Each structure stands twice: as C-alpha cells, then as structure tokens.
Amino acid sequence: MKKGPIKIEPFRHPVTVDPQYADKTWKVLEDAIREIHNQNASGLSFEELYRNAYNMVLHKYGPRLYEGLIRTLTAHLTEVAKKIEEKEGAPFLRELKKRWDEHTKSSQMIRDILMYMDRTFVVQQQKTPVFTLGLELWRDVVVRNRAISERLLSIVSSLIMKERQGEVIERGLIKSVTQMLVELGHAVYVEDFEKPFLAAAAEFYRKEAQEYISSSDCPEYLRKAEARLGEEAERCGAYLEAASTEPKITRVVETELLKAQMTPLLEMEHSGLIALMRDDKFDDLSRLYCLMRRVDNGLATVRTMLCEHVKEVGRALVSDPERSKDPVEYVQALLDMRDKYERIITQAFADDKTFRNALNQAFEHFVNLNVRSPEFISLFIDDKLRRGIKGLSDTDVEGVLDKVMALFRYLQEKDVFEKYYKQHLAKRLLSGRTTSDDAERNLLVKLKTECGYQFTSKLESMFTDIKTSRDTMADFRNRLTETGKLEAELGGIDLQVQVLTTGSWPTQAPSKCNLPRELETACESFRTFYLSTHSGRRLTFQPNMGTADLRAVFGGGRRHELNVSTYQMCVLLLFNEADSLSYRDIAQATEIPTPDLKRALQSLACVKGRNVLRKEPAGKDVADSDVFFFNDKFTSKLIKVKISTVAATKEGESEKAETRQKVEEDRKPQIEAAIVRIMKARQRLDHNTIITEVTRQLQARFVPNPATIKKRIESLIEREFLARDGNDRKFYTYLA
Amino acid sequence: CLAESHFDCEKAIDDFFTSGMADQPGSRGGRRAAEALYRRYKEPGEDHIGVDGVQKFCEDLGVEPSDIVMLVISYHMGAAVMCEYSQGEFVTGLMKLGAETLGRLRSKLPELRSSLAKADTFRAVYSFAYDFSREKGQKCVQLDSAVGMWRLLLESPHAGPNAWPLVDDWVAFLEARHNNRAIAKDTWLQLLDFIRSVKPDFSNFDENSAWPYLLDEFVEHMREKRAAGACA
C-alpha cells in the first residue's frame, strides 16, 4: 500500500471581525495621543495601547493608523503654533522652547506606543518613522509657519545684535532654539537660521567697517577687527552650531572687515602699513600680518606695498646727492635701512621667506640705480678695514662683513666692485694700513665663496706679493750686511721695496720722477740684487705709490719726523739746498707729472698744521707762478707728523669715466669668450638665445647690455669666428 | 704701332662678325675676339687691364666709368679689384655675357641695366659690390667708398624696386655717428635685407631680431628725428 503525502488542514475557525473594529481602536488611540499631548499620560495603559496599535497593523489597518496619526499631530501642532504665535519677544522664545520640549517628549511616547508600526508597516511601506514624522511636522507646521519663523529670526538676530553692541543677553535661550533647529536636521539649521544670520552679520560688519575706517587709525582698526573675529568665534562656541557656522562667520567678518577695506586700510596716510614700518611698530605689524594672512591676496598686497615702499625709500637714498658725498655714510645708510626692514620681517612678519625675497628684490633694484654703489661699497669696506674695526671683537667684525656682503650680493656690476676693491686693497697693502690681516683674508674668503676662484685670484696674489716682498727685503739686507756694503749702498736709508706682479695689481701708468741721488743709489743696489736672484724679470719703480719718513729740523731746533709720499719727499729734499724755489724750479728738478706735483705741493703748503712749506702768494690752489719757501716757523704738538696727500678718496669725474671705460674694455673679452663658449657647444643658435645665455653666464659678475653683446657678435662675425646663417638671418653658426 | 694693331684688331673682329662665324658665343672665335679686345686695353708690360685701359674701355662703350652698368659688367667678370681686370676675368666674363665684341657689348648695355631691377640679380651685384670696393689687403670697406657704392646702387634709376628712399638719411646718420669707421661685410649684407623687409616708417622693425647694431641705432636715430620733426 502506498502512502500518500500527509495533508494537514489548517484549523479553520471563524474569525469574526467587528466591522467597527478599526474605528473603535483608532478612537482609543487617538484619545490617548490627545491625552499625551495634554501632558496627561499618567492614566494611560501603555500595554493596552501598544496592543491596540499592534492589532491595527496586524489587521492591515496600518495606513489608516498612519494617516490618523498625521492628522492628529497636524491638528495638535496647529493649535500649538497658534499659542506660540500669541507671544512676543523673549516670552515667545521661552514658549517655543517649552512647547518644543513637550513635543519631543510626547513624540517619544507616541513612538513607543506605535513601536510595532514603526518596525513593520513603516519599514515595508518606506514611510517616515513616527518620531521623525513628529519632528518633520513640527518643522513644517510650527517652525516654518510664516509668522513664527519670521518672528523667531528677528528676535534671535536682534538679540545677537544687542550682544555685538555689548549688551548681555540670555544666551541659553538662543542656544535652545538653535539646538532645536539642529535637531530638526542640519539643513533646517542652515536654511532657516544660518543663512539669514550670515547675511545679517555681513550687513552689520559692512556698516561697521565703514564706520571704523573713517573714525579709527589703522592699528586701532586692526585691533577691533581682531577682537570681532574672536567674539564671533566665541559666540559660535557658546550658542551656535560651531562646526558649521564658525568658519562661515569668520569668513564673513574677514571679508567685510579686512578684505573689503584692505586697500584704504593699508594705505591710511598716517597710520597705514608704510607708517607702521616707518615707526617700527612691530606689534601692530605683527597683527596686520596675522590678519592679512587670513584674506586672499592679503599678504601679496602687503608684500607688494613693502617692496614698492622700500624701492621708493631706497631710490630717494641712492639718488640723494648729499648722501653721495660721503660714501661711508651712504653705505651705512643702506645697511641701516636693510637692518630695519630685516628686523620688521623677522619680528613682525613671522620671518616670511617671500617677504625676504621681496625685500632683496627691492634692494637689488635700487642699489643698482646709482652707478657708484660698487665704488662706495668698496670704499666702505676700505674705511672699515683701515680703522672702523679697531677694537671690535671677531664676531662683530664678522657681522659687519656679512652685512656688507649682503649688499655686495645686490650689485649687478660685480666686476666694477672688483676693480675698485683692487685699487683700495692695493692702497691699503702698500701703505701698510690694514688693521687686521684676518679680517682682510676673511673678506677674501667670503668673496671667493660668493663669486668663485677667478674673482679673487688676483686679490690673493696681491697678498702673496706683499709677503714675498718682506722676505726679499730681509734677504737683501742680509746680503748687504754679509758683504759689508750696507752703509755704502744705502747710505743710512731704510729702503723698503715692495715687488708687485704686473697684472695682479691695478695698472698704473709708469710715472717718471727724478729721485734724489742718495735714493737713486739705493734703488740701483736693490735692482742689481733682485735681478741677480730673479733673472729674466723687469723691475720698474713706481714712485707714485711710495711713502717716506724724513727727519727735519725747524727753527729753534724743533725736530719733527715727517711721514710723506715719495713725491713729497723729492720736493722736500730740494729744500736742503735752497730756502726758496719757484714752482717751475721744482717741476724741472723733479720731473714729477704736473697733477701729482700740484697735489703734493698743495698738501705740503696749504694744509693747516701740516704746512712745512710756505707758498707765495698764499692760497688754496697751486699755480705755475707760485714760489715756495721752507717754513721755518712750522710747529706741531706731535713729533711725528703725517702729511697725507690731498687725495681724492672718491673719484673725480674724469677718473670715474676712465674707470668706467676700463671696465667696459675688460668686459669685451669676457663677453666674447662667453659667446664663443656657447656657440662652440651649440654650433647653431638664434640671436635671442645667445643674448639670454650670455647674460645668464655672466650675471655673476655683471649684467651685460644686449646692445654690447650684439656688437661683440658682429665683431666675431667680422673675425670669422661666427657666421650668419644663410637661410635665416636670425641664426648664427660657429666656424671652427 | 699700338694704335695700328688696335685698328687692325677691331677691323678683324668686325669682319669676323659680318661673316657670321661667331654666332655661337663661347666658341673658339668668341674667345679669340675677346682676347683681342683684352690686348687692346691691357696695360703695357703688365698682366691686366689697368685704370687707363678701363677708362678707354668705357669711352669705347660710350658710358661713364661711374655708370652703374660698369659695376654690373664687373660683376659678370667677377673682378676682384676696382679699376682692374685680369685676362681671365675679362675674357671669360665677356664670353659669359655672350658679348665678345664692343658692338655686341654695347647693344647688351640696356639689358644689363634693366637686369638690376630683378631682386636676385640686384642682390648678387650688391654683395659683389662690397668685395669689389675693398682696397687691397683690407677686410672692410672704408666708409666713403661704402657710401659711394650705396649711392650708386640704391639711388640708381635702374634699381627699380630695389631702390631705397632713405639713402640720404642713412648716409647722414653714418657721417654723424659712425666716426668714419669702416663698414663690416655683415652690416653691408644685412642692410639689403633690412631695406627689403622693414617698412620705411620702421613700424615693423623689431629690436630683438638680430639686426646689426648700426641699423638699430639708425632706426632709433630716425625715430627721434621724426618725432622731433613731428613736434616742430
């Protein structure tokens, strides 16, 4: 027998559904909800209500229940809204707060009762859960009720406005309102509160900025702005939704108070950026920097202003003819100025690199406006090395030199500097007037690191010459002593010769001058000695660079030691034989070149306290017809009298032009060498690229003028190093 | 005796012509005719035609020695030095021109003149003129010869489109500013490019396009002058 599948019949029992069931149950629930809304829930049975709701859902009355709930809530909330609407001012907020608290509490209870619906019906039908529904209805019916929302906003904003004006307000109240908005959803907070709030703030600060800008000076304005920014941040923390609002409100304040007013603020006549820098107001500048950093383009604007200002001040400084009179002061002024702005940048502008670059740019711009800057910087160093650094510690000296090097870096015509530096160094070395060998060498090392070996090689060989000369002189003396000819050859003259390598030293036109007999012998003796040890060399005496110490006896047996130049010595020794000599006699006897002779005589006869000669007629300048007398009445407190040549420390116009021309001449081979180097590597190149390349290669020493480069190119074409390309005239080719 | 031989020569050549034997230029007969012509002008005892010979040559052609056509002829001969033709230059030059006799050369003169209006020929003659104007052993042309050549070439009525209206200004500028220095070949050659590519009002002049500095300065000078003129 085959068994069939077992069938289990469901147990059918008649379910009698009361047709009124839904209505009745809903009635019960509706009443309950109403009671809850009336804060009267203590008499209700949670269990019973839950079961009712459960049954309704179970019996597919879910929609009915849900619709009913919406209806009831809406009706209730409309009532609530009306009640809130009746109040004004602070009580309005309080009422709103109270009603809101009640509503959330009731919504929670209702949610609990209708829990089953939340879990099944709502999920299946994708409806809004009960609690959220409560919030949404509250939002739509109460908060977005036109009368309420407008009043809410106006009350809140007027409270905040009051606080901005310094009044104390009930912060808790606002906080609860904003809290409510946040709980209704972030979007609600943003839409219904934050946006209008920010707009109002913008309006407020726009007005305030206008008011401030006309009533306050720049530092005060900045202080106020800073305070406002602080306040707004604090406000956000205290009773607004900080995470969302703080960046936004900060932006608003920055825009209105800082960005919109930036230009008038920075350019305020007596207190703007320029004035602050002028008066070294580090605190205010630091504040300004911090605030401007917040704004787009703020720092860039400040930087540009700084740069322009420095350029302007600098331009005034370098083009001031008064300043150019004293090179040392001129450079000192530059250094002071640089110190000042450096300090501002380190102390107030957070050591900002971009600012420092701007400063350097500005300096580079104006330092080169004055073509004499290289000369003056060299003179400044000369002054420092001759006397300026006496008594300073090594670190101080180092500091001074570093600062000067910073200025040196700004120079575009470093070769001009080199030229002058060489001249000045030569003078220092030859007259033995350097105070510190260490400092000299130190600077040389700095120049070497800055510009490379070739820049300083000649300078270094100058030092070597001096050292070798010292040794040579010692040998010379030894030789004479050994051979017993010391007295015969030198005749009591303490001869010091410095042998200088031609080419390393600034070229001097070989100058002629008749040396006194005694000296002539001594020089010849040295010449013989030197050439015997160094064969194949040529030795030329340069009397224009030497000095001499003379012993002289004046009226009354007063003895003085006179320190004079070689030329002056030649002149003075003539007076051993005569008491008076005319200018022409002197000129004829010595054969010193006219300008040098005039200068020598001028310093011997026309400088007070040094006038070992008397001139007739008296006067400042030396004329061809003058007659000179030995000044028997010469007096001086000092035994040793130094008679310096009336020297042009700063170059005269003609010398300046000459040096300039020499520099230009020296540049030609350098430019040509650069062109040939480049062309050899590249073979074929267009004109503009050559110009850029040459400029780039040479800029460490000087900035060549494109027109000069062009002339050099043409000269090279003429000499057939280069040729113009036959097909494209803008190209050149290299001819091997 | 010389005159007689001259006479004979010309007569012989003319006969040669009329007999129609020298119809193909460059033929042996042509060479002989040209060589005869060379002997006619040749410096006695020297190996070239000298100043006097050139003078005579011009007279026979019926042109001034300073006529531009002489420059063109010299160009075709490839003459290395002014007022001097070597035998090779003279003979091959004439043969190249297909004008081995005076008569034929004379009849070619208008054609030679008008050939200057062509850009290519003009350029060739222009660059030839530089080397031609150099004094012996010199690399560069002296300012006065250069100026003479410029005037000859750039102001010639035959130069056609190659003429330059600013020659006077250019010469005045050079005399005022150039300190009587020589003119470099590059400057000479570039000037023609300059004339051809830059408008007389210099509106399309570009300082950065590698013109010789003399031209840069000229433009600057002219702009200043014109600005001053416009103000006054």
HADDOCK unambig.tbl for C-alpha pairs under 7 A between the chains (distance, minus, plus):
assign (segid A and resid 687 and name CA) (segid B and resid 210 and name CA) 5.68 0.50 0.50
assign (segid A and resid 688 and name CA) (segid B and resid 208 and name CA) 6.88 0.50 0.50
assign (segid A and resid 707 and name CA) (segid B and resid 213 and name CA) 6.80 0.50 0.50
assign (segid A and resid 710 and name CA) (segid B and resid 213 and name CA) 6.55 0.50 0.50
assign (segid A and resid 711 and name CA) (segid B and resid 213 and name CA) 6.39 0.50 0.50
assign (segid A and resid 714 and name CA) (segid B and resid 212 and name CA) 6.99 0.50 0.50
assign (segid A and resid 718 and name CA) (segid B and resid 184 and name CA) 6.61 0.50 0.50
assign (segid A and resid 730 and name CA) (segid B and resid 209 and name CA) 6.22 0.50 0.50
assign (segid A and resid 730 and name CA) (segid B and resid 210 and name CA) 5.58 0.50 0.50
